[in-house]
Amino acid sequence: MNKEYMHLNAGDKFKKTISPDGQVLPFKKKQKISAATLNMINALFDENKELMEKLKDK
């Protein structure tokens, strides 16, 4: 496969998963998140920081 076929650009990030039978390792290109969406996510995490810490510890 080549980068044109896969629509790859420098700096693209991927998520690797393993199939339940362990035979396949598919890579999926991570979608880019807009600055507005990222700001909204950060604000939600900041507003719920205590809850996020509790969930992280579980």
Secondary structure, DSSP 8 states (H G I E B T S, - for coil): --TTTTT--TT--EEE---TTS----EEE-----HHHHHHHHHHHHHTHHHHHHHHH-
